[in-house]
Amino acid sequence: MKKRNVWVVSLLLLIGAGAIWYVDDRRQSQHEEEYTKHLANAVSYFETAEQQAVLILEGWEKRSPQDVANALLAISSALTSARIEIGSIDGYFRYHGDPDLRGSTSFFTNLVDMYKLEVDSKLRETWVFTNSPDRSEDTEEYWDSLHQKIGIYKRDFGRFAKVDREVFEKRNLSDVGAHWLNWTEDLENEEVKDQYARRYGDHRSTSAD
């Protein structure tokens, strides 16, 4: 009788262990699905920002100042949405391990924030020029420079849209910082590149030690 009880207890323990394993495995799968979804959504918003830049650049000479301002507003909104999606990935890292030992999304979210701040600044400038009757050479020079800047946005957002999940996978934090510094070297926006390098340049030297 005792032997039978041992078998029953053992069977129950095995069933319990199996149930715990299944729940943990399902939770892990669910979190990975959410992670993938948020990253895919972020990429989609970068594609939206890129497309807005493409549309406003096409037939630029025929675009009104209001058209340009609306395009910048749409780009800013897309970057905001992308930033929210990337921020959601932080929960994945916080749940599955020490964030100091995993890929941190802060390097990416801060980079997107820098772009958004610049786009918003250009948007504010645009409204000033839009509401001004001035048609001087300075005004024309501004629109020409803005045309070039939006072209840079288009190409850089295209690069954002190709971000790979690999860059967020588990690795040393300083390595992630060095990765994003290297990544930004191929971006065309010099203002953001310089600002980003000043902010995170120490991570590269740290990883090299």
Biotite code that builds the C-alpha atoms (Angstrom):
import biotite.structure as struc

atoms = struc.array([
    struc.Atom([0.000, 0.000, 0.000], chain_id="A", res_id=1, res_name="MET", atom_name="CA", element="C"),
    struc.Atom([2.821, 2.361, 0.864], chain_id="A", res_id=2, res_name="LYS", atom_name="CA", element="C"),
    struc.Atom([4.510, 1.566, -2.436], chain_id="A", res_id=3, res_name="LYS", atom_name="CA", element="C"),
    struc.Atom([1.330, 2.490, -4.246], chain_id="A", res_id=4, res_name="ARG", atom_name="CA", element="C"),
    struc.Atom([1.175, 5.788, -2.363], chain_id="A", res_id=5, res_name="ASN", atom_name="CA", element="C"),
    struc.Atom([4.733, 6.546, -3.431], chain_id="A", res_id=6, res_name="VAL", atom_name="CA", element="C"),
    struc.Atom([3.785, 5.982, -7.057], chain_id="A", res_id=7, res_name="TRP", atom_name="CA", element="C"),
    struc.Atom([0.726, 8.213, -6.704], chain_id="A", res_id=8, res_name="VAL", atom_name="CA", element="C"),
    struc.Atom([2.734, 10.994, -5.079], chain_id="A", res_id=9, res_name="VAL", atom_name="CA", element="C"),
    struc.Atom([5.451, 10.673, -7.708], chain_id="A", res_id=10, res_name="SER", atom_name="CA", element="C"),
    struc.Atom([2.843, 10.851, -10.481], chain_id="A", res_id=11, res_name="LEU", atom_name="CA", element="C"),
    struc.Atom([1.274, 13.925, -8.939], chain_id="A", res_id=12, res_name="LEU", atom_name="CA", element="C"),
    struc.Atom([4.680, 15.574, -8.630], chain_id="A", res_id=13, res_name="LEU", atom_name="CA", element="C"),
    struc.Atom([5.423, 14.838, -12.274], chain_id="A", res_id=14, res_name="LEU", atom_name="CA", element="C"),
    struc.Atom([2.067, 16.240, -13.330], chain_id="A", res_id=15, res_name="ILE", atom_name="CA", element="C"),
    struc.Atom([2.674, 19.329, -11.204], chain_id="A", res_id=16, res_name="GLY", atom_name="CA", element="C"),
    struc.Atom([6.142, 19.842, -12.612], chain_id="A", res_id=17, res_name="ALA", atom_name="CA", element="C"),
    struc.Atom([4.808, 19.417, -16.123], chain_id="A", res_id=18, res_name="GLY", atom_name="CA", element="C"),
    struc.Atom([2.077, 21.951, -15.472], chain_id="A", res_id=19, res_name="ALA", atom_name="CA", element="C"),
    struc.Atom([4.575, 24.476, -14.105], chain_id="A", res_id=20, res_name="ILE", atom_name="CA", element="C"),
    struc.Atom([6.857, 23.925, -17.100], chain_id="A", res_id=21, res_name="TRP", atom_name="CA", element="C"),
    struc.Atom([3.948, 24.384, -19.506], chain_id="A", res_id=22, res_name="TYR", atom_name="CA", element="C"),
    struc.Atom([2.783, 27.601, -17.829], chain_id="A", res_id=23, res_name="VAL", atom_name="CA", element="C"),
    struc.Atom([6.316, 29.037, -17.790], chain_id="A", res_id=24, res_name="ASP", atom_name="CA", element="C"),
    struc.Atom([6.910, 28.032, -21.392], chain_id="A", res_id=25, res_name="ASP", atom_name="CA", element="C"),
    struc.Atom([3.587, 29.539, -22.467], chain_id="A", res_id=26, res_name="ARG", atom_name="CA", element="C"),
    struc.Atom([4.335, 32.744, -20.564], chain_id="A", res_id=27, res_name="ARG", atom_name="CA", element="C"),
    struc.Atom([7.735, 32.988, -22.221], chain_id="A", res_id=28, res_name="GLN", atom_name="CA", element="C"),
    struc.Atom([6.189, 32.415, -25.650], chain_id="A", res_id=29, res_name="SER", atom_name="CA", element="C"),
    struc.Atom([3.521, 35.024, -24.980], chain_id="A", res_id=30, res_name="GLN", atom_name="CA", element="C"),
    struc.Atom([6.111, 37.588, -23.907], chain_id="A", res_id=31, res_name="HIS", atom_name="CA", element="C"),
    struc.Atom([8.227, 36.888, -26.974], chain_id="A", res_id=32, res_name="GLU", atom_name="CA", element="C"),
    struc.Atom([5.140, 37.315, -29.157], chain_id="A", res_id=33, res_name="GLU", atom_name="CA", element="C"),
    struc.Atom([4.436, 40.674, -27.508], chain_id="A", res_id=34, res_name="GLU", atom_name="CA", element="C"),
    struc.Atom([8.086, 41.665, -27.922], chain_id="A", res_id=35, res_name="TYR", atom_name="CA", element="C"),
    struc.Atom([7.995, 40.807, -31.617], chain_id="A", res_id=36, res_name="THR", atom_name="CA", element="C"),
    struc.Atom([4.692, 42.631, -32.053], chain_id="A", res_id=37, res_name="LYS", atom_name="CA", element="C"),
    struc.Atom([5.966, 45.853, -30.473], chain_id="A", res_id=38, res_name="HIS", atom_name="CA", element="C"),
    struc.Atom([9.170, 45.796, -32.508], chain_id="A", res_id=39, res_name="LEU", atom_name="CA", element="C"),
    struc.Atom([7.203, 45.124, -35.710], chain_id="A", res_id=40, res_name="ALA", atom_name="CA", element="C"),
    struc.Atom([4.862, 48.008, -34.891], chain_id="A", res_id=41, res_name="ASN", atom_name="CA", element="C"),
    struc.Atom([7.801, 50.330, -34.289], chain_id="A", res_id=42, res_name="ALA", atom_name="CA", element="C"),
    struc.Atom([9.308, 49.384, -37.641], chain_id="A", res_id=43, res_name="VAL", atom_name="CA", element="C"),
    struc.Atom([5.939, 50.037, -39.270], chain_id="A", res_id=44, res_name="SER", atom_name="CA", element="C"),
    struc.Atom([5.839, 53.551, -37.810], chain_id="A", res_id=45, res_name="TYR", atom_name="CA", element="C"),
    struc.Atom([9.337, 54.268, -39.113], chain_id="A", res_id=46, res_name="PHE", atom_name="CA", element="C"),
    struc.Atom([8.118, 53.176, -42.528], chain_id="A", res_id=47, res_name="GLU", atom_name="CA", element="C"),
    struc.Atom([5.188, 55.577, -42.128], chain_id="A", res_id=48, res_name="THR", atom_name="CA", element="C"),
    struc.Atom([7.578, 58.429, -41.302], chain_id="A", res_id=49, res_name="ALA", atom_name="CA", element="C"),
    struc.Atom([9.709, 57.552, -44.311], chain_id="A", res_id=50, res_name="GLU", atom_name="CA", element="C"),
    struc.Atom([6.661, 57.462, -46.582], chain_id="A", res_id=51, res_name="GLN", atom_name="CA", element="C"),
    struc.Atom([5.502, 60.876, -45.349], chain_id="A", res_id=52, res_name="GLN", atom_name="CA", element="C"),
    struc.Atom([8.911, 62.272, -46.276], chain_id="A", res_id=53, res_name="ALA", atom_name="CA", element="C"),
    struc.Atom([8.743, 60.605, -49.686], chain_id="A", res_id=54, res_name="VAL", atom_name="CA", element="C"),
    struc.Atom([5.307, 62.051, -50.395], chain_id="A", res_id=55, res_name="LEU", atom_name="CA", element="C"),
    struc.Atom([6.214, 65.631, -49.493], chain_id="A", res_id=56, res_name="ILE", atom_name="CA", element="C"),
    struc.Atom([9.457, 65.487, -51.473], chain_id="A", res_id=57, res_name="LEU", atom_name="CA", element="C"),
    struc.Atom([7.608, 64.391, -54.606], chain_id="A", res_id=58, res_name="GLU", atom_name="CA", element="C"),
    struc.Atom([6.628, 67.518, -56.493], chain_id="A", res_id=59, res_name="GLY", atom_name="CA", element="C"),
    struc.Atom([8.202, 69.724, -53.816], chain_id="A", res_id=60, res_name="TRP", atom_name="CA", element="C"),
    struc.Atom([7.877, 72.863, -55.956], chain_id="A", res_id=61, res_name="GLU", atom_name="CA", element="C"),
    struc.Atom([4.119, 72.445, -55.988], chain_id="A", res_id=62, res_name="LYS", atom_name="CA", element="C"),
    struc.Atom([3.793, 71.894, -52.250], chain_id="A", res_id=63, res_name="ARG", atom_name="CA", element="C"),
    struc.Atom([2.437, 74.715, -50.123], chain_id="A", res_id=64, res_name="SER", atom_name="CA", element="C"),
    struc.Atom([4.009, 75.669, -46.774], chain_id="A", res_id=65, res_name="PRO", atom_name="CA", element="C"),
    struc.Atom([0.951, 74.121, -45.112], chain_id="A", res_id=66, res_name="GLN", atom_name="CA", element="C"),
    struc.Atom([1.588, 70.849, -46.949], chain_id="A", res_id=67, res_name="ASP", atom_name="CA", element="C"),
    struc.Atom([5.159, 70.765, -45.672], chain_id="A", res_id=68, res_name="VAL", atom_name="CA", element="C"),
    struc.Atom([4.072, 71.579, -42.115], chain_id="A", res_id=69, res_name="ALA", atom_name="CA", element="C"),
    struc.Atom([1.452, 68.849, -42.197], chain_id="A", res_id=70, res_name="ASN", atom_name="CA", element="C"),
    struc.Atom([4.039, 66.351, -43.432], chain_id="A", res_id=71, res_name="ALA", atom_name="CA", element="C"),
    struc.Atom([6.396, 67.266, -40.588], chain_id="A", res_id=72, res_name="LEU", atom_name="CA", element="C"),
    struc.Atom([3.526, 66.900, -38.130], chain_id="A", res_id=73, res_name="LEU", atom_name="CA", element="C"),
    struc.Atom([2.741, 63.447, -39.531], chain_id="A", res_id=74, res_name="ALA", atom_name="CA", element="C"),
    struc.Atom([6.417, 62.468, -39.242], chain_id="A", res_id=75, res_name="ILE", atom_name="CA", element="C"),
    struc.Atom([6.498, 63.680, -35.646], chain_id="A", res_id=76, res_name="SER", atom_name="CA", element="C"),
    struc.Atom([3.374, 61.665, -34.828], chain_id="A", res_id=77, res_name="SER", atom_name="CA", element="C"),
    struc.Atom([4.846, 58.531, -36.397], chain_id="A", res_id=78, res_name="ALA", atom_name="CA", element="C"),
    struc.Atom([8.023, 58.934, -34.340], chain_id="A", res_id=79, res_name="LEU", atom_name="CA", element="C"),
    struc.Atom([5.949, 59.354, -31.183], chain_id="A", res_id=80, res_name="THR", atom_name="CA", element="C"),
    struc.Atom([4.125, 56.103, -31.914], chain_id="A", res_id=81, res_name="SER", atom_name="CA", element="C"),
    struc.Atom([7.389, 54.303, -32.690], chain_id="A", res_id=82, res_name="ALA", atom_name="CA", element="C"),
    struc.Atom([8.875, 55.575, -29.429], chain_id="A", res_id=83, res_name="ARG", atom_name="CA", element="C"),
    struc.Atom([5.900, 54.203, -27.467], chain_id="A", res_id=84, res_name="ILE", atom_name="CA", element="C"),
    struc.Atom([6.235, 50.789, -29.097], chain_id="A", res_id=85, res_name="GLU", atom_name="CA", element="C"),
    struc.Atom([9.966, 50.625, -28.390], chain_id="A", res_id=86, res_name="ILE", atom_name="CA", element="C"),
    struc.Atom([9.355, 51.684, -24.810], chain_id="A", res_id=87, res_name="GLY", atom_name="CA", element="C"),
    struc.Atom([6.953, 48.773, -24.427], chain_id="A", res_id=88, res_name="SER", atom_name="CA", element="C"),
    struc.Atom([9.827, 46.385, -25.131], chain_id="A", res_id=89, res_name="ILE", atom_name="CA", element="C"),
    struc.Atom([11.468, 47.529, -21.893], chain_id="A", res_id=90, res_name="ASP", atom_name="CA", element="C"),
    struc.Atom([8.913, 45.455, -20.002], chain_id="A", res_id=91, res_name="GLY", atom_name="CA", element="C"),
    struc.Atom([10.236, 42.329, -21.690], chain_id="A", res_id=92, res_name="TYR", atom_name="CA", element="C"),
    struc.Atom([13.753, 43.005, -20.423], chain_id="A", res_id=93, res_name="PHE", atom_name="CA", element="C"),
    struc.Atom([12.636, 44.003, -16.942], chain_id="A", res_id=94, res_name="ARG", atom_name="CA", element="C"),
    struc.Atom([10.669, 40.769, -16.578], chain_id="A", res_id=95, res_name="TYR", atom_name="CA", element="C"),
    struc.Atom([13.257, 38.389, -17.984], chain_id="A", res_id=96, res_name="HIS", atom_name="CA", element="C"),
    struc.Atom([16.402, 39.622, -16.310], chain_id="A", res_id=97, res_name="GLY", atom_name="CA", element="C"),
    struc.Atom([18.534, 42.375, -14.948], chain_id="A", res_id=98, res_name="ASP", atom_name="CA", element="C"),
    struc.Atom([18.256, 45.264, -17.435], chain_id="A", res_id=99, res_name="PRO", atom_name="CA", element="C"),
    struc.Atom([21.919, 46.086, -16.827], chain_id="A", res_id=100, res_name="ASP", atom_name="CA", element="C"),
    struc.Atom([22.863, 42.705, -18.296], chain_id="A", res_id=101, res_name="LEU", atom_name="CA", element="C"),
    struc.Atom([20.441, 42.759, -21.215], chain_id="A", res_id=102, res_name="ARG", atom_name="CA", element="C"),
    struc.Atom([20.041, 44.809, -24.349], chain_id="A", res_id=103, res_name="GLY", atom_name="CA", element="C"),
    struc.Atom([18.621, 48.134, -23.257], chain_id="A", res_id=104, res_name="SER", atom_name="CA", element="C"),
    struc.Atom([16.189, 49.929, -25.534], chain_id="A", res_id=105, res_name="THR", atom_name="CA", element="C"),
    struc.Atom([17.148, 53.292, -24.028], chain_id="A", res_id=106, res_name="SER", atom_name="CA", element="C"),
    struc.Atom([19.900, 53.728, -26.615], chain_id="A", res_id=107, res_name="PHE", atom_name="CA", element="C"),
    struc.Atom([17.273, 53.434, -29.340], chain_id="A", res_id=108, res_name="PHE", atom_name="CA", element="C"),
    struc.Atom([14.469, 55.390, -27.679], chain_id="A", res_id=109, res_name="THR", atom_name="CA", element="C"),
    struc.Atom([16.783, 58.300, -26.934], chain_id="A", res_id=110, res_name="ASN", atom_name="CA", element="C"),
    struc.Atom([17.939, 58.344, -30.541], chain_id="A", res_id=111, res_name="LEU", atom_name="CA", element="C"),
    struc.Atom([14.331, 58.483, -31.732], chain_id="A", res_id=112, res_name="VAL", atom_name="CA", element="C"),
    struc.Atom([13.618, 61.249, -29.195], chain_id="A", res_id=113, res_name="ASP", atom_name="CA", element="C"),
    struc.Atom([16.475, 63.296, -30.651], chain_id="A", res_id=114, res_name="MET", atom_name="CA", element="C"),
    struc.Atom([15.018, 62.973, -34.134], chain_id="A", res_id=115, res_name="TYR", atom_name="CA", element="C"),
    struc.Atom([11.562, 63.920, -32.896], chain_id="A", res_id=116, res_name="LYS", atom_name="CA", element="C"),
    struc.Atom([12.883, 67.020, -31.127], chain_id="A", res_id=117, res_name="LEU", atom_name="CA", element="C"),
    struc.Atom([14.567, 68.133, -34.329], chain_id="A", res_id=118, res_name="GLU", atom_name="CA", element="C"),
    struc.Atom([11.483, 67.446, -36.450], chain_id="A", res_id=119, res_name="VAL", atom_name="CA", element="C"),
    struc.Atom([9.330, 69.388, -33.982], chain_id="A", res_id=120, res_name="ASP", atom_name="CA", element="C"),
    struc.Atom([11.805, 72.263, -34.103], chain_id="A", res_id=121, res_name="SER", atom_name="CA", element="C"),
    struc.Atom([11.604, 72.314, -37.901], chain_id="A", res_id=122, res_name="LYS", atom_name="CA", element="C"),
    struc.Atom([7.822, 72.197, -37.649], chain_id="A", res_id=123, res_name="LEU", atom_name="CA", element="C"),
    struc.Atom([7.765, 75.280, -35.419], chain_id="A", res_id=124, res_name="ARG", atom_name="CA", element="C"),
    struc.Atom([10.096, 77.094, -37.809], chain_id="A", res_id=125, res_name="GLU", atom_name="CA", element="C"),
    struc.Atom([7.866, 76.155, -40.709], chain_id="A", res_id=126, res_name="THR", atom_name="CA", element="C"),
    struc.Atom([4.793, 77.704, -39.098], chain_id="A", res_id=127, res_name="TRP", atom_name="CA", element="C"),
    struc.Atom([6.715, 80.957, -38.635], chain_id="A", res_id=128, res_name="VAL", atom_name="CA", element="C"),
    struc.Atom([7.650, 81.016, -42.308], chain_id="A", res_id=129, res_name="PHE", atom_name="CA", element="C"),
    struc.Atom([4.169, 79.910, -43.305], chain_id="A", res_id=130, res_name="THR", atom_name="CA", element="C"),
    struc.Atom([2.534, 82.872, -41.598], chain_id="A", res_id=131, res_name="ASN", atom_name="CA", element="C"),
    struc.Atom([5.045, 85.401, -42.879], chain_id="A", res_id=132, res_name="SER", atom_name="CA", element="C"),
    struc.Atom([4.407, 87.414, -46.072], chain_id="A", res_id=133, res_name="PRO", atom_name="CA", element="C"),
    struc.Atom([8.166, 87.663, -46.566], chain_id="A", res_id=134, res_name="ASP", atom_name="CA", element="C"),
    struc.Atom([9.379, 86.207, -49.849], chain_id="A", res_id=135, res_name="ARG", atom_name="CA", element="C"),
    struc.Atom([13.017, 87.231, -49.551], chain_id="A", res_id=136, res_name="SER", atom_name="CA", element="C"),
    struc.Atom([16.062, 85.199, -50.508], chain_id="A", res_id=137, res_name="GLU", atom_name="CA", element="C"),
    struc.Atom([16.397, 84.136, -46.871], chain_id="A", res_id=138, res_name="ASP", atom_name="CA", element="C"),
    struc.Atom([12.958, 82.583, -47.045], chain_id="A", res_id=139, res_name="THR", atom_name="CA", element="C"),
    struc.Atom([13.805, 80.690, -50.228], chain_id="A", res_id=140, res_name="GLU", atom_name="CA", element="C"),
    struc.Atom([17.072, 79.553, -48.697], chain_id="A", res_id=141, res_name="GLU", atom_name="CA", element="C"),
    struc.Atom([15.163, 78.208, -45.707], chain_id="A", res_id=142, res_name="TYR", atom_name="CA", element="C"),
    struc.Atom([12.825, 76.124, -47.872], chain_id="A", res_id=143, res_name="TRP", atom_name="CA", element="C"),
    struc.Atom([15.773, 74.793, -49.864], chain_id="A", res_id=144, res_name="ASP", atom_name="CA", element="C"),
    struc.Atom([17.568, 73.733, -46.672], chain_id="A", res_id=145, res_name="SER", atom_name="CA", element="C"),
    struc.Atom([14.370, 72.169, -45.322], chain_id="A", res_id=146, res_name="LEU", atom_name="CA", element="C"),
    struc.Atom([13.964, 70.235, -48.562], chain_id="A", res_id=147, res_name="HIS", atom_name="CA", element="C"),
    struc.Atom([17.456, 68.805, -48.099], chain_id="A", res_id=148, res_name="GLN", atom_name="CA", element="C"),
    struc.Atom([16.808, 68.029, -44.430], chain_id="A", res_id=149, res_name="LYS", atom_name="CA", element="C"),
    struc.Atom([13.615, 66.096, -45.160], chain_id="A", res_id=150, res_name="ILE", atom_name="CA", element="C"),
    struc.Atom([15.558, 64.116, -47.748], chain_id="A", res_id=151, res_name="GLY", atom_name="CA", element="C"),
    struc.Atom([17.980, 63.156, -44.978], chain_id="A", res_id=152, res_name="ILE", atom_name="CA", element="C"),
    struc.Atom([15.051, 62.188, -42.738], chain_id="A", res_id=153, res_name="TYR", atom_name="CA", element="C"),
    struc.Atom([13.710, 59.959, -45.490], chain_id="A", res_id=154, res_name="LYS", atom_name="CA", element="C"),
    struc.Atom([16.957, 58.052, -45.854], chain_id="A", res_id=155, res_name="ARG", atom_name="CA", element="C"),
    struc.Atom([17.583, 57.787, -42.116], chain_id="A", res_id=156, res_name="ASP", atom_name="CA", element="C"),
    struc.Atom([14.028, 56.602, -41.398], chain_id="A", res_id=157, res_name="PHE", atom_name="CA", element="C"),
    struc.Atom([14.551, 53.952, -44.044], chain_id="A", res_id=158, res_name="GLY", atom_name="CA", element="C"),
    struc.Atom([17.502, 52.765, -42.002], chain_id="A", res_id=159, res_name="ARG", atom_name="CA", element="C"),
    struc.Atom([15.413, 52.795, -38.807], chain_id="A", res_id=160, res_name="PHE", atom_name="CA", element="C"),
    struc.Atom([12.863, 50.609, -40.573], chain_id="A", res_id=161, res_name="ALA", atom_name="CA", element="C"),
    struc.Atom([15.546, 47.948, -41.093], chain_id="A", res_id=162, res_name="LYS", atom_name="CA", element="C"),
    struc.Atom([16.392, 47.626, -37.396], chain_id="A", res_id=163, res_name="VAL", atom_name="CA", element="C"),
    struc.Atom([16.946, 43.980, -36.532], chain_id="A", res_id=164, res_name="ASP", atom_name="CA", element="C"),
    struc.Atom([15.741, 42.193, -33.422], chain_id="A", res_id=165, res_name="ARG", atom_name="CA", element="C"),
    struc.Atom([19.319, 41.016, -32.911], chain_id="A", res_id=166, res_name="GLU", atom_name="CA", element="C"),
    struc.Atom([20.353, 44.429, -31.616], chain_id="A", res_id=167, res_name="VAL", atom_name="CA", element="C"),
    struc.Atom([17.971, 44.027, -28.678], chain_id="A", res_id=168, res_name="PHE", atom_name="CA", element="C"),
    struc.Atom([19.012, 40.519, -27.656], chain_id="A", res_id=169, res_name="GLU", atom_name="CA", element="C"),
    struc.Atom([20.840, 39.688, -24.446], chain_id="A", res_id=170, res_name="LYS", atom_name="CA", element="C"),
    struc.Atom([24.324, 41.154, -24.261], chain_id="A", res_id=171, res_name="ARG", atom_name="CA", element="C"),
    struc.Atom([26.462, 43.396, -22.121], chain_id="A", res_id=172, res_name="ASN", atom_name="CA", element="C"),
    struc.Atom([25.058, 46.905, -21.747], chain_id="A", res_id=173, res_name="LEU", atom_name="CA", element="C"),
    struc.Atom([28.279, 48.596, -22.824], chain_id="A", res_id=174, res_name="SER", atom_name="CA", element="C"),
    struc.Atom([28.302, 46.428, -25.957], chain_id="A", res_id=175, res_name="ASP", atom_name="CA", element="C"),
    struc.Atom([24.807, 47.646, -26.793], chain_id="A", res_id=176, res_name="VAL", atom_name="CA", element="C"),
    struc.Atom([25.945, 51.229, -26.322], chain_id="A", res_id=177, res_name="GLY", atom_name="CA", element="C"),
    struc.Atom([28.902, 50.648, -28.635], chain_id="A", res_id=178, res_name="ALA", atom_name="CA", element="C"),
    struc.Atom([26.575, 49.000, -31.159], chain_id="A", res_id=179, res_name="HIS", atom_name="CA", element="C"),
    struc.Atom([24.297, 52.030, -31.355], chain_id="A", res_id=180, res_name="TRP", atom_name="CA", element="C"),
    struc.Atom([27.245, 54.403, -31.630], chain_id="A", res_id=181, res_name="LEU", atom_name="CA", element="C"),
    struc.Atom([28.522, 52.396, -34.584], chain_id="A", res_id=182, res_name="ASN", atom_name="CA", element="C"),
    struc.Atom([25.007, 52.230, -35.999], chain_id="A", res_id=183, res_name="TRP", atom_name="CA", element="C"),
    struc.Atom([24.580, 56.014, -35.924], chain_id="A", res_id=184, res_name="THR", atom_name="CA", element="C"),
    struc.Atom([27.767, 56.507, -37.917], chain_id="A", res_id=185, res_name="GLU", atom_name="CA", element="C"),
    struc.Atom([25.841, 55.517, -41.042], chain_id="A", res_id=186, res_name="ASP", atom_name="CA", element="C"),
    struc.Atom([23.057, 58.026, -40.416], chain_id="A", res_id=187, res_name="LEU", atom_name="CA", element="C"),
    struc.Atom([23.142, 61.256, -42.414], chain_id="A", res_id=188, res_name="GLU", atom_name="CA", element="C"),
    struc.Atom([21.733, 63.602, -39.777], chain_id="A", res_id=189, res_name="ASN", atom_name="CA", element="C"),
    struc.Atom([24.907, 65.214, -38.463], chain_id="A", res_id=190, res_name="GLU", atom_name="CA", element="C"),
    struc.Atom([23.212, 67.173, -35.664], chain_id="A", res_id=191, res_name="GLU", atom_name="CA", element="C"),
    struc.Atom([21.685, 64.053, -34.137], chain_id="A", res_id=192, res_name="VAL", atom_name="CA", element="C"),
    struc.Atom([24.853, 62.010, -34.710], chain_id="A", res_id=193, res_name="LYS", atom_name="CA", element="C"),
    struc.Atom([26.965, 64.576, -32.855], chain_id="A", res_id=194, res_name="ASP", atom_name="CA", element="C"),
    struc.Atom([24.461, 64.915, -30.026], chain_id="A", res_id=195, res_name="GLN", atom_name="CA", element="C"),
    struc.Atom([24.211, 61.149, -29.673], chain_id="A", res_id=196, res_name="TYR", atom_name="CA", element="C"),
    struc.Atom([28.006, 60.709, -29.692], chain_id="A", res_id=197, res_name="ALA", atom_name="CA", element="C"),
    struc.Atom([28.403, 63.335, -26.969], chain_id="A", res_id=198, res_name="ARG", atom_name="CA", element="C"),
    struc.Atom([25.813, 61.556, -24.836], chain_id="A", res_id=199, res_name="ARG", atom_name="CA", element="C"),
    struc.Atom([26.949, 57.955, -25.277], chain_id="A", res_id=200, res_name="TYR", atom_name="CA", element="C"),
    struc.Atom([30.562, 58.214, -26.413], chain_id="A", res_id=201, res_name="GLY", atom_name="CA", element="C"),
    struc.Atom([31.809, 56.937, -23.076], chain_id="A", res_id=202, res_name="ASP", atom_name="CA", element="C"),
    struc.Atom([30.088, 53.569, -23.660], chain_id="A", res_id=203, res_name="HIS", atom_name="CA", element="C"),
    struc.Atom([32.427, 52.793, -26.533], chain_id="A", res_id=204, res_name="ARG", atom_name="CA", element="C"),
    struc.Atom([35.556, 53.377, -24.455], chain_id="A", res_id=205, res_name="SER", atom_name="CA", element="C"),
    struc.Atom([34.012, 51.333, -21.627], chain_id="A", res_id=206, res_name="THR", atom_name="CA", element="C"),
    struc.Atom([33.389, 48.334, -23.863], chain_id="A", res_id=207, res_name="SER", atom_name="CA", element="C"),
    struc.Atom([36.908, 48.501, -25.240], chain_id="A", res_id=208, res_name="ALA", atom_name="CA", element="C"),
    struc.Atom([38.497, 48.215, -21.771], chain_id="A", res_id=209, res_name="ASP", atom_name="CA", element="C"),
])
